[in-house]
Amino acid sequence: MAPKKFSPEFREQVVRAVIDSSRTVAEVARELHVGPETLRNWVNAYRRAHPEVVAVISQSERVELERLRKEVRELRQEREFLGKAAAFFAKEYR
C-alpha cells in the first residue's frame, strides 16, 4: 500500500492543531486520521523550522505542573491499593 500524500496546507493545519492546543499528538492524529508517528515527525520538523514559536512555560506553571504530576502519581497509587484491598476483601467474604 502506497503512503498517503498530504498537502502542505493540511500538514500545517494539523501541526497548528497540536501546537496551539493542549491536545496530544495522538488525540489529534486519531481525530484527523493521520498516523501518530507521521504527525509527531511533522510537529518536530515544524518546531525545528520555527524555534520562536515553541511555547515556554513560566516558573509558576512549572511548579503547578510538578504539583499536579505528584498528585496524579499519589492518586494512582491510592487507586491501585484500593483495588487490591477490594479484591482481598471480596475473596475473604466468599
N, CA, C and O atoms as a MOPAC input file, in Angstrom:
PM7 MOZYME 1SCF
protein

 N      0.84600 1    -1.17300 1     0.00000 1
 C      0.00000 1     0.00000 1     0.00000 1
 C      0.89200 1     1.23700 1     0.00000 1
 O      1.81100 1     1.34700 1     0.81300 1
 N      0.62500 1     2.14700 1    -0.89500 1
 C      1.41100 1     3.37400 1    -1.00200 1
 C      1.01900 1     4.33500 1     0.11400 1
 O     -0.14800 1     4.39400 1     0.50000 1
 N      1.99200 1     5.09200 1     0.63700 1
 C      1.66200 1     6.05400 1     1.68200 1
 C      0.78500 1     7.18000 1     1.13000 1
 O      0.87300 1     7.54200 1    -0.04300 1
 N     -0.06100 1     7.72200 1     2.00700 1
 C     -0.93000 1     8.83500 1     1.62000 1
 C     -0.08300 1    10.08000 1     1.38900 1
 O      0.96600 1    10.25900 1     2.00800 1
 N     -0.54700 1    10.92000 1     0.50400 1
 C      0.09700 1    12.21100 1     0.26600 1
 C     -0.80500 1    13.29500 1     0.83900 1
 O     -1.98800 1    13.37100 1     0.50800 1
 N     -0.24000 1    14.12700 1     1.69700 1
 C     -0.99700 1    15.21400 1     2.31500 1
 C     -0.46000 1    16.53900 1     1.78800 1
 O      0.74500 1    16.69700 1     1.59400 1
 N     -1.34800 1    17.47100 1     1.56400 1
 C     -0.94000 1    18.78600 1     1.06300 1
 C     -0.19300 1    19.53700 1     2.16800 1
 O     -0.41600 1    19.29100 1     3.35300 1
 N      0.68600 1    20.44400 1     1.77600 1
 C      1.38800 1    21.25900 1     2.78500 1
 C      0.42800 1    22.06000 1     3.66300 1
 O      0.69400 1    22.27200 1     4.84600 1
 N     -0.68700 1    22.50300 1     3.08200 1
 C     -1.66900 1    23.25900 1     3.86300 1
 C     -2.28500 1    22.38500 1     4.95200 1
 O     -2.44700 1    22.81800 1     6.09300 1
 N     -2.62900 1    21.13900 1     4.58300 1
 C     -3.20000 1    20.22000 1     5.55300 1
 C     -2.19300 1    19.91800 1     6.65900 1
 O     -2.54400 1    19.89900 1     7.83900 1
 N     -0.94000 1    19.68200 1     6.27100 1
 C      0.09900 1    19.40000 1     7.27100 1
 C      0.22400 1    20.53900 1     8.26600 1
 O      0.26700 1    20.31900 1     9.47600 1
 N      0.28300 1    21.76600 1     7.74600 1
 C      0.43100 1    22.91400 1     8.64300 1
 C     -0.79200 1    23.07000 1     9.54400 1
 O     -0.65700 1    23.39000 1    10.72500 1
 N     -1.97500 1    22.84700 1     8.99600 1
 C     -3.20200 1    22.95100 1     9.78500 1
 C     -3.19500 1    21.92600 1    10.92500 1
 O     -3.56900 1    22.25100 1    12.05200 1
 N     -2.77500 1    20.70400 1    10.63800 1
 C     -2.74200 1    19.64600 1    11.64800 1
 C     -1.67900 1    19.95300 1    12.70000 1
 O     -1.91100 1    19.76800 1    13.89400 1
 N     -0.53000 1    20.41600 1    12.26100 1
 C      0.55000 1    20.76300 1    13.19700 1
 C      0.10400 1    21.89100 1    14.11400 1
 O      0.35700 1    21.85000 1    15.31700 1
 N     -0.55500 1    22.89400 1    13.55800 1
 C     -1.03700 1    24.01400 1    14.37800 1
 C     -2.09500 1    23.53900 1    15.38000 1
 O     -2.19900 1    24.09000 1    16.47600 1
 N     -2.87200 1    22.52900 1    15.01200 1
 C     -3.86200 1    21.97800 1    15.93900 1
 C     -3.17900 1    21.39800 1    17.16800 1
 O     -3.71100 1    21.47900 1    18.27500 1
 N     -2.00800 1    20.81500 1    16.97700 1
 C     -1.25300 1    20.25600 1    18.11000 1
 C     -0.58700 1    21.36800 1    18.91400 1
 O     -0.68000 1    21.39900 1    20.14100 1
 N      0.07800 1    22.27000 1    18.22100 1
 C      0.86800 1    23.30100 1    18.89500 1
 C     -0.01000 1    24.32400 1    19.60900 1
 O      0.31300 1    24.74500 1    20.72000 1
 N     -1.11000 1    24.72500 1    18.99100 1
 C     -1.95300 1    25.77800 1    19.55300 1
 C     -2.91300 1    25.29600 1    20.63200 1
 O     -3.50900 1    26.11100 1    21.33600 1
 N     -3.06900 1    23.99300 1    20.76900 1
 C     -3.99600 1    23.47900 1    21.76800 1
 C     -3.23300 1    22.65900 1    22.79900 1
 O     -2.03000 1    22.43000 1    22.66800 1
 N     -3.93700 1    22.23500 1    23.79800 1
 C     -3.31500 1    21.40400 1    24.82400 1
 C     -3.52300 1    19.92500 1    24.53200 1
 O     -3.25600 1    19.08000 1    25.38600 1
 N     -4.00000 1    19.60400 1    23.32400 1
 C     -4.24600 1    18.21800 1    22.95800 1
 C     -2.95200 1    17.52500 1    22.56800 1
 O     -2.00000 1    18.16300 1    22.11800 1
 N     -2.93100 1    16.23400 1    22.74300 1
 C     -1.72500 1    15.46700 1    22.42300 1
 C     -1.68900 1    15.14300 1    20.93800 1
 O     -2.69000 1    15.24700 1    20.22900 1
 N     -0.50100 1    14.74700 1    20.49400 1
 C     -0.32100 1    14.33500 1    19.11000 1
 C     -1.23500 1    13.15800 1    18.78800 1
 O     -1.85500 1    13.11700 1    17.72600 1
 N     -1.31500 1    12.20700 1    19.70600 1
 C     -2.13900 1    11.01700 1    19.48000 1
 C     -3.61500 1    11.38200 1    19.31700 1
 O     -4.29400 1    10.82700 1    18.45300 1
 N     -4.11900 1    12.30300 1    20.13200 1
 C     -5.52500 1    12.71400 1    20.03700 1
 C     -5.82500 1    13.35000 1    18.68600 1
 O     -6.80700 1    13.00400 1    18.02800 1
 N     -4.96900 1    14.28100 1    18.28200 1
 C     -5.18000 1    14.97800 1    17.00500 1
 C     -5.03700 1    13.99600 1    15.84600 1
 O     -5.82000 1    14.04300 1    14.89700 1
 N     -4.05800 1    13.11800 1    15.91100 1
 C     -3.84400 1    12.14000 1    14.84600 1
 C     -5.05500 1    11.22700 1    14.69900 1
 O     -5.49900 1    10.95800 1    13.58200 1
 N     -5.58500 1    10.75500 1    15.80900 1
 C     -6.75700 1     9.88400 1    15.77800 1
 C     -7.95300 1    10.61600 1    15.17800 1
 O     -8.68000 1    10.06900 1    14.35000 1
 N     -8.14200 1    11.85300 1    15.60700 1
 C     -9.29300 1    12.63600 1    15.14900 1
 C     -9.22500 1    12.92400 1    13.64800 1
 O    -10.25100 1    12.90800 1    12.96800 1
 N     -8.02500 1    13.18700 1    13.12900 1
 C     -7.87900 1    13.58400 1    11.72600 1
 C     -7.39400 1    12.45100 1    10.82700 1
 O     -7.07300 1    12.67300 1     9.66000 1
 N     -7.34300 1    11.23400 1    11.37500 1
 C     -6.97800 1    10.03200 1    10.60600 1
 C     -5.59300 1    10.15600 1     9.96900 1
 O     -5.40300 1     9.89300 1     8.78200 1
 N     -4.64400 1    10.56100 1    10.79500 1
 C     -3.24100 1    10.64200 1    10.39400 1
 C     -2.47400 1     9.75100 1    11.35200 1
 O     -2.82100 1     9.67000 1    12.53100 1
 N     -1.44300 1     9.08500 1    10.87000 1
 C     -0.63600 1     8.25500 1    11.74800 1
 C      0.03400 1     9.10000 1    12.82400 1
 O      0.55400 1    10.17500 1    12.52500 1
 N      0.02900 1     8.62900 1    14.07800 1
 C      0.62000 1     9.43600 1    15.15200 1
 C      2.11600 1     9.68900 1    14.96100 1
 O      2.59800 1    10.77600 1    15.28100 1
 N      2.85300 1     8.70800 1    14.44800 1
 C      4.28800 1     8.92300 1    14.21700 1
 C      4.51700 1     9.92900 1    13.09400 1
 O      5.44300 1    10.73800 1    13.15000 1
 N      3.67000 1     9.87000 1    12.08200 1
 C      3.76400 1    10.83600 1    10.98500 1
 C      3.53400 1    12.24300 1    11.51300 1
 O      4.29400 1    13.16300 1    11.21400 1
 N      2.47700 1    12.40000 1    12.30200 1
 C      2.17300 1    13.72100 1    12.85800 1
 C      3.28500 1    14.18400 1    13.79500 1
 O      3.66000 1    15.35600 1    13.78000 1
 N      3.81100 1    13.28000 1    14.60200 1
 C      4.90500 1    13.64100 1    15.50900 1
 C      6.11500 1    14.13900 1    14.70600 1
 O      6.76800 1    15.10400 1    15.10400 1
 N      6.41200 1    13.48400 1    13.58300 1
 C      7.51800 1    13.93100 1    12.72400 1
 C      7.23900 1    15.31800 1    12.16500 1
 O      8.13700 1    16.15800 1    12.11900 1
 N      6.00400 1    15.56600 1    11.74100 1
 C      5.63800 1    16.88500 1    11.22200 1
 C      5.78500 1    17.95500 1    12.28800 1
 O      6.30400 1    19.03800 1    12.01800 1
 N      5.33200 1    17.65900 1    13.49400 1
 C      5.41700 1    18.62800 1    14.59000 1
 C      6.87400 1    18.92500 1    14.92100 1
 O      7.25000 1    20.08500 1    15.09300 1
 N      7.69200 1    17.88200 1    15.01000 1
 C      9.11200 1    18.09100 1    15.31000 1
 C      9.80200 1    18.90100 1    14.22100 1
 O     10.61000 1    19.77900 1    14.52400 1
 N      9.49800 1    18.62100 1    12.96700 1
 C     10.08400 1    19.38300 1    11.85500 1
 C      9.63900 1    20.84400 1    11.92100 1
 O     10.43900 1    21.74900 1    11.68300 1
 N      8.37100 1    21.07300 1    12.24100 1
 C      7.86300 1    22.44200 1    12.34400 1
 C      8.57100 1    23.18900 1    13.47700 1
 O      8.95600 1    24.34900 1    13.32700 1
 N      8.73300 1    22.51300 1    14.60100 1
 C      9.39500 1    23.16700 1    15.73800 1
 C     10.85800 1    23.46900 1    15.45400 1
 O     11.38000 1    24.48300 1    15.91600 1
 N     11.52500 1    22.60300 1    14.69900 1
 C     12.91700 1    22.88300 1    14.31300 1
 C     12.98500 1    24.06600 1    13.35300 1
 O     13.90400 1    24.88200 1    13.43100 1
 N     12.01400 1    24.15800 1    12.44900 1
 C     11.98700 1    25.24500 1    11.47100 1
 C     11.52000 1    26.56400 1    12.06900 1
 O     11.86700 1    27.62900 1    11.55800 1
 N     10.73400 1    26.50900 1    13.14900 1
 C     10.17900 1    27.70900 1    13.77800 1
 C     10.46100 1    27.69300 1    15.27900 1
 O      9.52500 1    27.54400 1    16.06500 1
 N     11.70600 1    27.84000 1    15.70200 1
 C     12.01700 1    27.74900 1    17.13400 1
 C     11.39500 1    28.86500 1    17.96200 1
 O     11.20700 1    28.69300 1    19.16600 1
 N     11.07200 1    30.00000 1    17.35700 1
 C     10.48000 1    31.10400 1    18.10200 1
 C      9.03600 1    30.81500 1    18.51300 1
 O      8.50500 1    31.48000 1    19.40200 1
 N      8.40400 1    29.84400 1    17.88500 1
 C      7.00300 1    29.53100 1    18.16600 1
 C      6.86300 1    28.61400 1    19.37500 1
 O      5.79300 1    28.55000 1    19.98000 1
 N      7.92000 1    27.91100 1    19.72900 1
 C      7.85800 1    26.94800 1    20.82500 1
 C      7.47800 1    27.67900 1    22.11100 1
 O      8.13300 1    28.64000 1    22.51600 1
 N      6.42400 1    27.20900 1    22.73200 1
 C      5.92600 1    27.84500 1    23.94500 1
 C      6.84800 1    27.53900 1    25.12100 1
 O      7.27800 1    26.40200 1    25.31400 1
 N      7.13700 1    28.56000 1    25.88700 1
 C      7.94000 1    28.41100 1    27.08800 1
 C      7.01800 1    28.59900 1    28.28200 1
 O      6.31000 1    29.60200 1    28.37800 1
 N      7.03000 1    27.63200 1    29.19100 1
 C      6.14900 1    27.76600 1    30.34800 1
 C      6.86600 1    28.55400 1    31.43800 1
 O      8.08500 1    28.47900 1    31.59300 1
 N      6.08400 1    29.29500 1    32.17300 1
 C      6.65300 1    30.13100 1    33.22400 1
 C      7.00200 1    29.27400 1    34.44600 1
 O      6.63900 1    28.10000 1    34.52800 1
 N      7.70800 1    29.88800 1    35.38200 1
 C      8.11000 1    29.17800 1    36.60500 1
 C      6.89300 1    28.74300 1    37.40500 1
 O      6.86300 1    27.63300 1    37.93600 1
 N      5.88600 1    29.61000 1    37.49700 1
 C      4.68500 1    29.24800 1    38.25300 1
 C      3.94900 1    28.08400 1    37.58800 1
 O      3.41700 1    27.21100 1    38.27400 1
 N      3.92000 1    28.07100 1    36.25400 1
 C      3.29700 1    26.95100 1    35.54100 1
 C      4.09400 1    25.66100 1    35.75600 1
 O      3.52100 1    24.58000 1    35.89300 1
 N      5.40400 1    25.79000 1    35.78400 1
 C      6.26400 1    24.62600 1    36.00200 1
 C      6.03200 1    24.03700 1    37.39700 1
 O      5.96700 1    22.81800 1    37.55600 1
 N      5.90800 1    24.90400 1    38.40200 1
 C      5.64200 1    24.46100 1    39.77200 1
 C      4.27900 1    23.78000 1    39.84900 1
 O      4.14100 1    22.72300 1    40.46600 1
 N      3.27800 1    24.38700 1    39.22200 1
 C      1.93300 1    23.80700 1    39.21400 1
 C      1.92400 1    22.45800 1    38.50400 1
 O      1.27600 1    21.51900 1    38.96600 1
 N      2.63100 1    22.35200 1    37.39500 1
 C      2.71000 1    21.09100 1    36.65900 1
 C      3.34800 1    20.00000 1    37.50600 1
 O      2.86400 1    18.86800 1    37.52100 1
 N      4.41400 1    20.32000 1    38.20200 1
 C      5.06100 1    19.33600 1    39.07800 1
 C      4.13600 1    18.91100 1    40.21300 1
 O      4.08000 1    17.73200 1    40.56200 1
 N      3.40900 1    19.87300 1    40.79000 1
 C      2.46400 1    19.54900 1    41.86100 1
 C      1.37100 1    18.61500 1    41.34800 1
 O      1.00400 1    17.64900 1    42.01700 1
 N      0.86000 1    18.90700 1    40.16900 1
 C     -0.19600 1    18.07200 1    39.60300 1
 C      0.30500 1    16.67600 1    39.24900 1
 O     -0.41200 1    15.69100 1    39.43000 1
 N      1.52400 1    16.59200 1    38.74700 1
 C      2.10100 1    15.27300 1    38.44500 1
 C      2.25400 1    14.44700 1    39.71100 1
 O      1.98300 1    13.24600 1    39.71300 1
 N      2.69000 1    15.09600 1    40.79700 1
 C      2.83200 1    14.39200 1    42.06600 1
 C      1.46800 1    13.91600 1    42.56000 1
 O      1.33200 1    12.79200 1    43.04200 1
 N      0.46100 1    14.78200 1    42.43500 1
 C     -0.88200 1    14.41500 1    42.87200 1
 C     -1.42000 1    13.23700 1    42.05700 1
 O     -2.03200 1    12.32500 1    42.61200 1
 N     -1.19500 1    13.25700 1    40.75500 1
 C     -1.64800 1    12.15100 1    39.90500 1
 C     -0.94500 1    10.85900 1    40.31100 1
 O     -1.57700 1     9.80600 1    40.38600 1
 N      0.34800 1    10.93400 1    40.56900 1
 C      1.10900 1     9.74900 1    40.98900 1
 C      0.54200 1     9.17800 1    42.28700 1
 O      0.37000 1     7.96500 1    42.41000 1
 N      0.25200 1    10.04800 1    43.25200 1
 C     -0.30700 1     9.60100 1    44.53100 1
 C     -1.70200 1     9.00400 1    44.35800 1
 O     -2.02100 1     7.98400 1    44.96900 1
 N     -2.52800 1     9.63200 1    43.53200 1
 C     -3.87800 1     9.11700 1    43.30200 1
 C     -3.85400 1     7.75600 1    42.61800 1
 O     -4.67600 1     6.89100 1    42.92000 1
 N     -2.92200 1     7.56700 1    41.70700 1
 C     -2.79400 1     6.25700 1    41.05500 1
 C     -2.37700 1     5.19000 1    42.05800 1
 O     -2.87400 1     4.06500 1    42.01200 1
 N     -1.47300 1     5.53400 1    42.95600 1
 C     -1.04800 1     4.58300 1    43.98500 1
 C     -2.21500 1     4.23400 1    44.90800 1
 O     -2.40700 1     3.07300 1    45.26700 1
 N     -2.99100 1     5.24700 1    45.28600 1
 C     -4.15300 1     5.00200 1    46.13900 1
 C     -5.17900 1     4.12600 1    45.43400 1
 O     -5.73900 1     3.21300 1    46.04000 1
 N     -5.42600 1     4.39600 1    44.16800 1
 C     -6.38300 1     3.60000 1    43.40800 1
 C     -5.91100 1     2.14300 1    43.31300 1
 O     -6.70800 1     1.21600 1    43.46100 1
 N     -4.63200 1     1.95200 1    43.06800 1
 C     -4.08800 1     0.59400 1    42.99000 1
 C     -4.24900 1    -0.12700 1    44.33000 1
 O     -4.64200 1    -1.29300 1    44.36700 1
 N     -3.94500 1     0.56400 1    45.42200 1
 C     -4.08000 1    -0.02500 1    46.75100 1
 C     -5.53100 1    -0.39000 1    47.04500 1
 O     -5.81200 1    -1.48100 1    47.54100 1
 N     -6.45700 1     0.52800 1    46.73700 1
 C     -7.87000 1     0.27000 1    46.99800 1
 C     -8.39200 1    -0.89500 1    46.15400 1
 O     -9.23100 1    -1.66900 1    46.61400 1
 N     -7.90200 1    -1.01700 1    44.93900 1
 C     -8.29700 1    -2.14600 1    44.09800 1
 C     -7.83500 1    -3.46500 1    44.68300 1
 O     -8.57800 1    -4.44700 1    44.68100 1
 N     -6.60700 1    -3.49000 1    45.18600 1
 C     -6.09500 1    -4.70900 1    45.80800 1
 C     -6.85000 1    -5.02300 1    47.09600 1
 O     -7.14200 1    -6.18500 1    47.37700 1
 N     -7.16800 1    -3.99200 1    47.87800 1
 C     -7.91600 1    -4.20900 1    49.12200 1
 C     -9.31500 1    -4.73600 1    48.82000 1
 O     -9.79900 1    -5.63800 1    49.50300 1
 N     -9.96200 1    -4.18000 1    47.80800 1
 C    -11.30200 1    -4.63900 1    47.44100 1
 C    -11.25500 1    -6.09300 1    46.99900 1
 O    -12.12700 1    -6.88200 1    47.36500 1
 N    -10.25400 1    -6.45000 1    46.22200 1
 C    -10.11900 1    -7.85200 1    45.78000 1
 C     -9.87700 1    -8.77000 1    46.96900 1
 O    -10.43100 1    -9.86700 1    47.03500 1
 N     -9.05900 1    -8.32700 1    47.89800 1
 C     -8.76300 1    -9.13300 1    49.08800 1
 C    -10.02500 1    -9.37600 1    49.89300 1
 O    -10.31300 1   -10.51700 1    50.25600 1
 N    -10.78600 1    -8.32200 1    50.18000 1
 C    -11.99600 1    -8.46900 1    50.98200 1
 C    -13.09100 1    -9.23700 1    50.24500 1
 O    -13.85800 1    -9.96900 1    50.87200 1
 N    -13.17300 1    -9.08200 1    48.93600 1
 C    -14.15800 1    -9.84000 1    48.17200 1
 C    -13.83900 1   -11.33500 1    48.24500 1
 O    -14.74500 1   -12.16600 1    48.30100 1
 N    -12.57300 1   -11.66500 1    48.24500 1
 C    -12.14700 1   -13.06400 1    48.32800 1
 C    -12.40900 1   -13.62400 1    49.71900 1
 O    -12.77800 1   -14.79100 1    49.85200 1
 N    -12.22600 1   -12.82000 1    50.74700 1
 C    -12.42400 1   -13.24600 1    52.13500 1
 C    -13.88100 1   -13.53600 1    52.44900 1
 O    -14.16800 1   -14.44000 1    53.23300 1
 N    -14.80100 1   -12.79700 1    51.86200 1
 C    -16.21400 1   -12.92900 1    52.20300 1
 C    -16.98300 1   -13.90600 1    51.32300 1
 O    -18.20800 1   -13.98100 1    51.42200 1
 N    -16.31400 1   -14.63700 1    50.48400 1
 C    -16.99700 1   -15.63400 1    49.63900 1
 C    -17.27800 1   -16.87000 1    50.39100 1
 O    -17.84700 1   -17.81300 1    49.84000 1

